[in-house]
Amino acid sequence: MGMRMGTGIAISEPIPSITHKEIKDEIRKIKVKSSVIGAPRLQDVKQNRTTSDTMSKSKSTQSPLITKNNSAAAALSFNCAAPSLNTLQTLDISRNTGDFPSSISKLKNLTKIELFFKNFTSELPPGIADLSLSQEIDISSNQMHGTLPPSDWKSEEFGGFGAMLHLIAFSVYRNHIFEIFPANFGRFSPLDSIDISENQFSGEFPRFLCGDRKLRLLLALENNFSGEFPDSYAECNSLERLRINKNHLSGKISDGVWALPKVTMVDFGDNEFSGGISPMIAFSISLNQLVLKNNRFSSNFLSELGKLVNLEALLLNNNSFSGEFVF
């Protein structure tokens, strides 16, 4: 057990592991308002165990295709261009085997796409970025490679993922996707959660993921992002969990990012950040876990840390902090 001092700040206690299952559970709690498509959204069938009989009695016009957890011996294959699938809005082929549906872009009415834990090894088809009605996309825990389409837009203002006006949850964690993350991603979307962890994204960190000021979960750990963390997140007061550890980010973190009022976990560990902890951190009244280890932070310890009455884990090792730690 680690030492606890003063208000209960843990000095050497290992930080609890936040699993992707926990993140997926958080995402499943999202209540999506589907006024755009004119019908109630189909509830997550994996969590609520909705039966085909129940769906057949629904007055909704939605057409779900759900084939999860089927035998690996029978590979799944279907033709997205089939006329009978033109009205499809929910597609869940997670935990199956088979090929990625390359013609998925033809399903223009899709709002929910679940393709996780499927061991896809192909590239993401460019057309997936044209499904402008999408609200939830989960392609996590596959072996997808290549770039996140489109990687070179003709229009920097509007196009591809930047034109997804209804996207709420996006997850591609644990794949092999590389190169620069689309710059305008989230700029016009009411994003609630995004998990792009454990890939090989590089270049500057995307600055518009909280463009609609509704983002709660931002997970981008274990990538190759570099440069400074954007100041735009200083206005993301909805943020509850921020994990950007194990990248190559550097420079100082703006005062506003230290002062997010709803954030419970901040993990800046294993980067190249410098400067000090801002006194504004006293406004992060919900902060429970703060991880700054393995960076280049400096300056004296702040008495403001002692004001974080909900703080349970504090990891500051391998930096250049100095002075007396005051509680």
C-alpha positions in Angstrom: 0.0 0.0 0.0 1.2 3.5 -0.7 1.6 6.3 1.7 -1.3 8.6 2.3 -0.8 12.1 3.6 -3.1 14.9 4.6 -6.3 14.9 2.5 -5.8 11.3 1.3 -3.4 11.9 -1.6 -1.7 8.7 -2.6 2.0 9.2 -3.1 3.3 5.8 -4.2 0.1 3.7 -4.7 -0.1 2.3 -8.2 -2.8 3.9 -10.3 -5.7 1.6 -10.9 -5.9 0.3 -14.5 -8.6 1.7 -16.7 -9.7 -1.0 -19.1 -11.2 -0.6 -22.5 -14.2 -2.7 -21.2 -14.9 0.1 -18.7 -14.8 2.6 -21.6 -17.1 0.5 -23.7 -19.5 0.3 -20.7 -19.4 4.1 -20.5 -20.1 4.4 -24.2 -23.1 2.1 -23.9 -24.7 4.4 -21.4 -25.0 7.2 -24.0 -28.5 8.1 -24.8 -28.7 9.1 -28.4 -31.5 11.5 -29.6 -32.4 10.6 -33.2 -34.5 13.5 -34.1 -32.4 13.8 -37.3 -33.6 10.5 -38.7 -37.2 10.9 -37.4 -37.4 7.7 -35.3 -36.4 6.5 -31.9 -32.9 5.0 -31.8 -32.6 1.2 -31.5 -31.2 0.5 -28.0 -27.9 -1.3 -27.8 -29.0 -4.9 -28.3 -25.9 -6.4 -26.8 -26.6 -4.8 -23.4 -30.4 -4.9 -23.4 -30.7 -8.4 -25.0 -33.4 -7.1 -27.3 -35.1 -10.1 -29.1 -36.2 -10.2 -32.7 -39.8 -10.5 -31.5 -39.5 -7.3 -29.5 -38.0 -5.5 -32.5 -40.7 -6.8 -34.8 -43.4 -5.2 -32.6 -41.6 -1.8 -32.6 -43.2 1.1 -34.4 -39.7 2.2 -35.4 -38.8 2.0 -39.1 -35.2 1.0 -38.3 -33.8 -2.2 -39.7 -31.1 -3.8 -37.5 -28.7 -6.6 -38.6 -27.3 -8.2 -35.5 -25.1 -11.4 -35.8 -22.8 -11.2 -32.8 -20.9 -14.1 -31.2 -21.4 -16.7 -33.9 -19.2 -19.7 -34.6 -15.8 -18.9 -36.0 -16.2 -21.9 -38.3 -18.7 -20.1 -40.4 -17.3 -16.9 -41.8 -19.7 -14.1 -42.2 -20.2 -12.6 -45.7 -22.9 -10.3 -47.1 -23.5 -7.9 -49.9 -24.0 -4.4 -48.7 -25.3 -3.4 -52.1 -28.3 -5.7 -51.8 -31.5 -3.7 -52.3 -33.0 -5.2 -49.1 -30.3 -3.5 -47.0 -30.8 0.0 -48.2 -32.8 0.9 -45.1 -30.4 -0.7 -42.7 -29.6 1.6 -39.7 -27.9 -0.7 -37.2 -25.1 -3.1 -38.2 -23.5 -5.4 -35.6 -21.3 -8.1 -36.9 -18.9 -8.0 -33.9 -17.2 -11.2 -32.6 -17.5 -13.1 -35.9 -15.1 -14.0 -38.7 -15.0 -12.9 -42.3 -14.0 -9.9 -44.3 -14.6 -6.3 -43.7 -17.7 -5.2 -45.7 -15.9 -3.1 -48.3 -19.2 -1.8 -49.8 -20.3 -0.5 -46.4 -20.4 3.0 -47.9 -23.6 2.0 -49.8 -25.5 1.7 -46.6 -26.3 5.4 -46.4 -28.8 5.1 -43.6 -26.4 3.5 -41.1 -26.4 5.2 -37.7 -24.7 2.5 -35.6 -21.7 0.3 -36.7 -20.3 -2.4 -34.4 -17.4 -4.4 -35.9 -15.2 -4.9 -32.8 -13.2 -8.0 -31.9 -13.4 -9.4 -35.4 -9.7 -9.8 -36.3 -10.0 -7.8 -39.5 -6.6 -7.5 -41.2 -7.5 -5.3 -44.2 -7.5 -1.5 -44.6 -10.4 0.6 -43.6 -12.5 1.3 -46.8 -12.5 5.0 -47.6 -16.3 5.0 -47.9 -16.8 4.6 -44.2 -16.0 8.3 -43.8 -19.0 9.1 -46.1 -21.7 7.6 -43.8 -22.8 11.0 -42.7 -25.7 9.8 -40.5 -23.4 7.7 -38.3 -23.9 8.2 -34.5 -21.8 5.3 -33.2 -18.8 3.6 -34.8 -16.8 0.8 -33.1 -14.1 -1.0 -35.0 -11.9 -1.6 -32.0 -9.6 -4.6 -31.3 -9.0 -5.7 -34.9 -5.8 -5.7 -36.9 -6.8 -3.0 -39.3 -4.0 -1.2 -41.0 -3.4 1.8 -43.3 -4.7 5.3 -42.7 -8.0 6.6 -41.3 -9.8 7.7 -44.5 -9.7 10.2 -46.0 -6.1 11.2 -45.3 -5.9 13.9 -47.8 -9.0 16.1 -48.1 -9.7 18.5 -51.0 -11.7 20.6 -48.6 -10.1 21.5 -45.2 -13.4 22.9 -44.0 -15.9 20.2 -44.7 -15.6 16.6 -45.9 -15.1 13.0 -44.8 -15.2 12.5 -41.0 -15.4 16.2 -40.7 -18.9 16.1 -42.3 -20.3 13.7 -39.7 -22.8 16.0 -38.0 -24.3 13.3 -35.7 -21.3 11.2 -34.5 -21.4 10.7 -30.8 -19.1 7.7 -30.1 -16.1 6.6 -32.1 -13.7 3.8 -31.2 -10.8 2.3 -33.2 -8.5 1.3 -30.3 -6.0 -1.5 -30.6 -5.5 -1.6 -34.4 -2.5 -0.7 -36.6 -3.8 2.5 -38.1 -1.1 5.1 -38.8 -0.2 8.5 -40.3 -1.9 11.8 -39.4 -5.3 11.8 -37.7 -7.9 13.7 -39.8 -7.5 17.3 -38.8 -11.2 18.2 -38.8 -12.5 15.2 -36.9 -15.1 16.2 -34.4 -15.3 19.8 -35.6 -19.0 19.6 -36.4 -19.9 16.5 -34.3 -21.6 16.2 -30.9 -18.9 13.8 -29.8 -19.4 12.2 -26.3 -16.5 9.7 -26.4 -13.6 8.8 -28.6 -11.0 6.1 -28.1 -8.1 6.0 -30.7 -5.6 4.4 -28.3 -3.0 1.8 -29.2 -2.5 2.7 -32.9 0.3 4.6 -34.7 -1.3 8.0 -35.3 1.3 10.7 -35.7 1.6 14.4 -36.3 -0.2 17.1 -34.3 -2.8 16.2 -31.8 -6.3 16.8 -33.3 -7.7 20.0 -31.9 -11.5 19.8 -32.6 -12.5 16.6 -30.8 -14.4 18.7 -28.3 -15.7 21.0 -31.0 -19.3 20.8 -29.8 -18.3 21.1 -26.1 -19.9 17.7 -25.2 -16.9 15.4 -25.0 -16.7 13.3 -21.8 -14.1 10.6 -22.7 -10.9 11.3 -24.6 -8.5 8.4 -24.9 -5.5 8.6 -27.2 -2.9 6.8 -25.3 0.0 4.8 -27.0 0.3 6.6 -30.3 3.0 8.8 -31.9 1.4 12.2 -31.6 3.9 15.1 -31.3 4.0 18.8 -30.7 2.0 20.7 -28.1 -1.4 19.6 -26.6 -3.9 22.0 -28.1 -5.2 24.9 -26.0 -8.7 24.4 -27.5 -9.3 21.7 -24.8 -9.1 24.4 -22.1 -12.8 25.1 -23.1 -13.8 21.4 -22.9 -15.6 21.7 -19.5 -17.6 18.5 -20.2 -14.4 16.4 -20.1 -14.4 13.6 -17.5 -11.5 11.4 -18.5 -8.4 12.5 -20.4 -5.7 10.0 -21.3 -3.0 11.0 -23.7 -0.1 9.1 -22.1 2.7 7.3 -24.1 2.9 9.7 -27.0 5.6 12.3 -27.9 3.8 15.4 -26.9 5.9 18.3 -25.6 5.7 21.9 -24.4 3.6 23.5 -21.7 0.0 22.6 -20.9 -2.3 25.7 -20.8 -3.9 26.8 -17.6 -7.4 26.0 -18.7 -6.6 22.3 -19.3 -5.4 22.1 -15.7 -8.7 23.6 -14.5 -11.3 21.3 -16.1 -14.1 21.1 -13.5 -15.6 17.7 -14.3 -12.5 15.7 -15.1 -11.8 12.7 -12.8 -8.8 11.3 -14.5 -5.9 13.1 -16.2 -3.0 11.0 -17.6 -0.2 13.0 -19.3 2.4 10.3 -18.4 5.3 9.2 -20.6 5.5 12.2 -22.8 7.9 15.2 -23.1 5.8 17.9 -21.4 7.7 20.7 -19.6 6.7 23.7 -17.4 4.9 23.3 -14.1 1.5 22.5 -12.7 -0.7 25.5 -13.0 -2.3 26.9 -9.8 -5.5 26.6 -11.7 -5.6 22.9 -10.9 -7.4 23.9 -7.7 -10.5 24.3 -9.9 -10.4 20.6 -10.9 -12.6 19.8 -8.0 -13.6 16.3 -9.3 -10.0 15.1 -10.0 -9.4 11.6 -8.7 -6.3 10.4 -10.5 -3.4 12.6 -11.8 -0.6 11.0 -13.7 2.4 13.1 -14.8 5.2 10.6 -14.5 8.1 10.3 -17.0 8.0 13.9 -18.4 10.1 17.1 -18.0 7.8 18.9 -15.6 9.6 21.3 -13.2 8.9 24.0 -10.7 8.0 23.8 -7.0 5.2 21.6 -5.7 2.0 23.5 -5.3 -0.1 23.9 -2.2 -3.1 23.8 -4.6 -2.7 20.0 -4.8 -3.7 19.8 -1.2 -7.1 21.3 -2.2 -8.0 18.4 -4.4 -10.1 16.6 -1.8 -11.1 13.8 -4.1 -7.6 12.9 -5.3 -6.7 9.3 -4.6 -3.7 8.7 -7.0 -0.9 11.1 -7.7 2.1 9.9 -9.9 4.8 12.5 -10.3 7.9 10.3 -10.6 10.7 11.0 -13.1 10.3 14.7 -13.5 12.2 17.8 -12.1 9.8 18.9 -9.4 11.4 20.5 -6.4 10.7 22.0 -3.0 8.5 20.9 -0.2 5.3 19.0 -0.9 2.6 20.9 1.1 -0.7 19.4 2.0 
